Amino acid sequence: MPATFTKSALLLSVLLGFGQAQAVSETGPEALATGLGIPHPAVIAHRGASFDAPESTAAAYKLARDLGADYLEMDLQRSKDGVLFALHDNNLQRTTDVASKFPERKDSPATAFTMAELKTLDAGSWFNSAYPDRARPSYAGLKILTLDEIIDIAQGNPLHKPGLYIETKEAKQFPGIEHDLKEKLQDRGWLSPADSKQSKSELAVGQGPGKVILQTFEKSSLELLEKEMPQVPKILLLWVGEGNIEPDSKVTFAESGEKDKAAYYAKQQPKDKAEFQRWVDYAKAQGAIGTGPSAALTRGGDQSYADLVQPWMNQYTHDQGLLVHVYTLDDAVDYQKVMDAGVDGVFTNRASELLKFYKRPAVASVDQVLKNNGY
């Protein structure tokens, strides 16, 4: 074979290889995220910067915003009088003083209270008791926030305007919440295209078309969110258990003999490979742009669940043209593990640590940012 032919063939194969690599990079998860206006990898501040401040309060959300998180994450509920607000638990006892303010109603769901009643509660002092090493006198008396108030916070720093990552929390309890959410986001200018003339500069927040991401564990809510807001990116949250991915074992925690739930959850696996794939396929079929799977944490703890970010799982999800945003990680060892496995974003209570890990350190310390905001 002539030398010139060999060189030409070699050059052609290199160019073809480059073309294939370029094609892959242009259609891979990073390109998908970029096309949607979603940072890659994304820093999602779980209930705000909730390691350092009381979850879902102004202190936590302002801290996450000013540290530079990409998204302020929240669980959305609806009050008795129809106001959308952020709270994780159905019950108010863990994170408020409802037992002393409304002793006869302390076991009632949060949605049995009007917004005016919810606003009388102290949603910060519990944090000082639970985490004395992170306590601040200014946390006492912090309030439950409405969605409107969180939007105000997201828009409140002219140098960095994070997006909103909103979960319809146990949406079956709130018929029509998907429509209510659309109305509120529309009213506040958050559904306007980034380049729309109606989108004022102060409303063109977040990352353009990806400034809002909607998330849910419920299939029915995903379908309703897609119907109400087809143009808004949506994530189907995944975990192994009742109402979600069927486990390979029916043994309950009580029957398992495990001493803590983290150890029990870490052993949970999908019934089989096809069961996991069915949920990913469903997410895609319903218009989702990605999944939000759980992870097993290296150090365990009450946020450690089934490991649904194994490399093959992420690869399958990517092969369907979907992103993977994993919940909820706070340690560098876990950040590294999931990034090595191929995830595209992380829910974290420690936005400062995740930003540092991604070599995007905040311009000020957690302490300084809290002080700047009056905490």
C-alpha positions in Angstrom: 0.0 0.0 0.0 1.5 3.4 -1.0 2.6 5.6 1.9 0.5 8.5 0.6 -2.7 6.4 0.6 -1.9 5.3 4.2 -1.6 8.9 5.3 -4.7 9.9 3.5 -6.6 7.0 5.0 -5.3 7.8 8.4 -6.3 11.5 8.0 -9.7 10.5 6.8 -10.3 8.2 9.8 -9.1 10.9 12.2 -11.5 13.4 10.6 -14.4 10.9 10.7 -13.6 10.2 14.3 -13.5 13.9 15.1 -16.9 14.3 13.3 -18.4 11.5 15.3 -17.0 12.9 18.6 -18.3 16.3 17.7 -21.7 14.8 16.8 -21.8 13.1 20.2 -20.8 16.3 22.0 -23.5 18.3 20.2 -26.2 15.8 21.2 -25.0 14.8 24.7 -26.3 15.9 28.0 -24.3 19.1 28.2 -25.6 20.2 24.8 -29.1 19.3 25.9 -28.8 21.4 29.1 -27.3 24.3 27.2 -30.2 24.2 24.7 -32.7 24.3 27.5 -30.9 27.2 29.3 -30.0 24.9 32.2 -26.5 25.2 33.8 -24.4 22.1 33.5 -23.6 20.8 36.0 -26.5 22.6 37.9 -26.2 23.7 41.5 -29.7 23.2 43.0 -30.1 24.7 46.5 -32.4 22.2 48.3 -34.9 24.3 50.3 -32.3 27.1 50.0 -28.9 26.8 51.7 -30.6 24.7 54.3 -27.4 23.4 56.0 -26.6 26.8 57.2 -30.0 28.4 57.7 -33.5 27.2 58.5 -34.9 25.4 55.4 -37.4 27.2 53.1 -37.0 30.5 54.9 -35.7 33.9 53.6 -32.4 33.4 55.3 -31.8 30.1 53.5 -33.0 31.4 50.1 -31.1 34.7 50.3 -27.9 32.8 51.3 -28.3 30.4 48.4 -28.9 33.2 45.9 -26.0 35.4 47.0 -23.6 32.4 47.1 -24.3 31.9 43.5 -26.6 28.8 43.4 -28.2 28.2 40.0 -31.7 27.3 41.4 -33.7 27.9 44.6 -35.5 24.6 45.2 -38.8 24.4 47.1 -41.7 22.1 47.9 -45.0 23.8 47.0 -48.2 23.5 49.0 -51.5 25.5 49.1 -53.0 27.1 52.2 -56.6 26.7 53.2 -57.4 30.0 51.6 -55.6 29.2 48.3 -52.1 30.8 48.7 -49.1 28.9 47.3 -46.3 28.5 49.9 -43.1 26.5 50.5 -42.9 23.8 53.1 -41.5 20.3 52.9 -43.5 18.4 55.6 -47.3 17.9 55.5 -47.2 18.6 59.3 -45.9 21.8 60.9 -44.4 20.3 64.1 -40.9 19.6 63.0 -40.1 23.1 61.7 -42.5 25.5 63.5 -43.9 26.3 67.0 -47.4 25.2 65.9 -47.7 23.1 69.1 -47.6 26.2 71.3 -49.5 28.6 68.9 -52.3 26.2 67.9 -52.0 23.3 70.5 -55.4 21.8 69.6 -54.5 21.8 65.8 -50.8 20.8 66.1 -51.4 17.5 64.2 -53.4 19.1 61.4 -51.8 19.3 58.0 -50.3 22.6 57.0 -53.0 23.0 54.4 -55.7 23.2 57.1 -54.3 26.6 58.0 -54.9 30.0 56.3 -51.9 31.9 55.1 -52.5 34.5 57.9 -52.3 31.7 60.5 -49.2 30.2 58.9 -47.6 33.6 59.1 -48.0 33.7 62.9 -45.6 30.7 63.2 -41.9 30.8 64.0 -40.2 28.7 61.3 -36.6 29.4 62.5 -36.1 28.7 66.2 -36.3 24.9 65.7 -33.0 25.2 63.7 -31.2 26.9 66.5 -32.2 24.0 68.9 -31.4 21.3 66.3 -28.1 22.7 65.2 -26.6 24.8 68.0 -23.2 25.1 66.2 -25.0 26.9 63.3 -27.5 28.8 65.4 -28.1 32.6 65.0 -30.4 34.7 67.2 -31.8 36.3 64.0 -33.2 32.9 62.9 -35.8 33.0 65.7 -39.1 34.2 64.3 -38.4 33.5 60.6 -41.6 33.0 58.7 -43.0 30.5 56.2 -42.7 32.0 52.7 -45.2 32.3 50.0 -44.2 31.5 46.4 -44.5 35.3 45.7 -42.0 36.0 48.4 -39.5 33.5 47.1 -39.8 35.0 43.6 -39.0 38.4 45.2 -35.9 36.9 46.7 -34.8 35.3 43.4 -35.2 38.7 41.7 -33.5 40.6 44.6 -29.8 40.5 43.7 -29.0 42.4 40.5 -25.7 40.6 40.1 -27.1 37.0 40.3 -30.7 35.9 39.7 -31.2 32.2 40.3 -33.9 30.2 38.7 -36.7 28.4 40.5 -36.9 24.6 40.9 -40.4 23.9 42.1 -41.8 20.6 43.3 -45.6 20.0 43.3 -45.6 18.3 46.7 -48.0 15.4 47.0 -50.0 17.1 44.4 -53.1 14.9 44.8 -53.8 16.7 48.0 -54.1 20.0 46.1 -56.4 19.5 43.0 -55.6 22.2 40.5 -52.3 23.2 42.0 -50.6 22.8 38.6 -53.0 25.4 37.1 -52.5 27.7 40.1 -48.8 27.5 39.7 -49.0 28.4 36.0 -51.2 31.4 36.8 -48.7 32.7 39.4 -45.6 32.2 37.3 -47.4 33.8 34.4 -48.5 36.8 36.5 -44.9 37.3 37.7 -43.4 37.2 34.3 -41.6 33.9 34.8 -43.2 32.1 31.8 -42.2 34.8 29.3 -39.6 33.8 26.8 -36.2 35.3 27.5 -36.2 37.4 24.4 -39.9 38.5 24.6 -40.6 42.2 24.5 -43.0 41.7 27.4 -40.2 40.3 29.5 -38.9 43.3 31.4 -35.2 43.2 32.4 -36.1 42.8 36.1 -38.3 39.7 35.2 -35.9 38.1 32.8 -34.3 36.2 35.7 -32.5 32.9 36.0 -31.1 31.3 32.9 -33.4 32.3 30.1 -35.7 29.5 29.0 -34.5 27.3 31.9 -35.3 29.8 34.6 -38.0 27.6 36.0 -37.8 23.8 36.3 -40.8 21.9 37.6 -40.4 18.6 39.5 -42.7 15.9 40.9 -42.8 12.3 42.2 -46.4 11.9 40.9 -47.1 10.7 37.4 -50.5 12.4 37.4 -48.9 15.7 38.4 -46.3 15.4 35.7 -49.0 15.0 33.1 -50.9 18.0 34.4 -47.7 20.1 34.5 -47.0 19.2 30.9 -50.6 20.1 30.0 -50.5 23.5 31.8 -46.9 24.5 30.9 -45.6 22.4 28.0 -42.7 24.9 27.3 -41.3 24.6 30.9 -38.6 22.0 31.6 -39.9 19.2 33.9 -38.2 16.5 36.0 -39.7 13.2 37.2 -38.3 12.5 40.6 -37.4 8.8 41.2 -37.0 6.6 44.3 -37.6 3.0 45.1 -40.8 2.4 47.1 -44.5 2.5 47.1 -46.0 4.6 44.4 -42.7 4.8 42.5 -40.1 2.3 41.3 -41.0 -1.2 42.5 -38.3 -2.7 44.7 -36.8 -6.1 44.3 -37.7 -7.0 47.9 -41.0 -6.6 49.7 -39.3 -6.7 53.1 -40.3 -3.6 55.1 -37.9 -1.5 57.3 -39.5 -3.0 60.4 -38.9 -6.5 59.1 -35.4 -5.9 57.8 -33.5 -5.9 61.1 -31.6 -2.8 60.0 -30.8 -0.3 62.7 -31.4 2.8 60.7 -33.4 3.7 57.6 -30.4 4.9 55.6 -28.9 1.4 55.8 -32.3 -0.1 54.8 -32.8 2.3 51.9 -29.3 1.9 50.6 -30.0 -1.8 50.0 -33.2 -1.1 48.0 -32.9 -1.8 44.3 -35.4 -1.6 41.4 -37.2 -5.0 40.9 -35.1 -5.3 37.7 -33.4 -3.3 35.0 -36.6 -3.1 33.0 -38.5 -1.6 35.9 -36.0 1.3 36.1 -36.1 1.8 32.4 -39.9 1.9 32.4 -39.9 5.0 34.7 -37.3 6.7 32.5 -39.3 5.9 29.4 -42.4 7.2 31.0 -40.7 10.5 32.0 -39.7 11.0 28.3 -43.1 10.1 27.0 -44.7 12.7 29.2 -42.5 15.5 28.1 -39.9 15.6 30.9 -36.4 16.8 30.1 -34.9 14.6 32.8 -35.1 12.6 36.0 -34.4 13.3 39.6 -33.1 10.1 41.2 -32.1 9.4 44.7 -28.6 8.4 45.9 -27.0 6.3 48.6 -24.7 8.6 50.7 -21.2 7.4 51.7 -21.8 8.5 55.3 -25.5 7.4 55.4 -27.9 9.7 57.2 -31.6 10.5 56.7 -31.1 11.7 53.2 -29.5 8.4 52.0 -31.8 6.3 49.8 -31.5 3.8 47.0 -28.6 4.3 44.6 -30.4 5.2 41.4 -27.4 7.0 39.8 -25.3 4.0 38.9 -23.4 4.6 35.7 -25.6 2.2 33.6 -28.7 4.1 34.9 -27.4 7.5 33.9 -26.2 6.2 30.6 -29.7 4.8 29.8 -31.3 8.1 30.8 -28.8 10.0 28.6 -29.5 7.6 25.8 -33.1 8.7 25.9 -32.1 12.3 25.6 -32.8 13.1 29.3 -30.8 14.9 32.0 -30.0 13.5 35.5 -30.3 15.7 38.6 -29.6 13.7 41.7 -30.8 14.4 45.3 -29.6 15.3 48.0 -25.8 15.4 48.5 -23.7 17.5 50.9 -20.2 16.0 50.9 -17.4 16.2 48.4 -16.9 12.5 48.4 -20.5 12.1 47.1 -20.2 15.0 44.7 -17.2 13.2 43.1 -18.9 9.8 43.1 -22.0 11.0 41.2 -20.1 13.2 38.8 -17.9 10.2 37.9 -21.1 8.2 37.4 -22.4 10.9 34.9 -25.0 13.1 36.6 -25.8 16.6 35.2 -26.7 18.4 38.4 -27.0 18.0 42.2 -29.6 19.0 44.8 -27.6 20.1 47.9 -28.2 21.7 51.3 -24.6 23.1 51.1 -24.6 25.2 48.0 -21.3 26.8 49.2 -19.6 23.4 49.2 -21.0 22.3 45.8 -20.0 25.6 44.2 -16.5 25.2 45.6 -16.4 21.6 44.3 -17.3 22.8 40.8 -14.6 25.5 41.1 -17.2 28.2 41.2 -16.5 29.5 44.7 -18.7 32.3 46.1 -17.3 35.8 46.4 -18.0 35.8 50.1 -18.2 33.3 52.9 -21.4 31.8 54.3 -21.0 33.9 57.4 -20.4 37.1 55.5 -23.4 36.6 53.1 -25.6 35.9 56.1 -24.4 39.1 57.8 -24.9 41.1 54.6 -28.5 40.0 54.6 -29.0 41.0 58.3 -28.6 37.5 59.8 
